[in-house]
Amino acid sequence: MQHLMQLSEFSPRNPGLLGLNVNRGAEVKIRLRPARDNSSFYDWNHILGTMLHEVCAGSACVAMCSCVLVQLRPCAAASLTC
C-alpha cells in the first residue's frame, strides 16, 4: 500500500485542470480556488471530490472511489458505474 506523501494547493494556467496526481500519489495537487476568483474557494464537496479522484487515480480502489464521487456529484452518475 502506498501512502500519500504531500498534498498541496496549485494554480495551473489551464482553468479546467482541478487536480494532479504526481508519481502515483507521492504528491497530489488540488486547485482550491476558482481560476477567475483567487479570493474565494470552491465548496467542500468540490474539493473533496477532486481530492478523492486524484488519490484514487491508478489505484485498486478506483471502483470504490467512483461510487463515492457519484454521491458527491450526482450529475456524474451517468458516466460512472458502481
Secondary structure by P-SEA (a helix, b strand, c coil): ccccccccccccccccccccccccccbbbbbccccccccccccaaaaaaaaaaaaaccccaaaaaaaaaaaacccccccccc
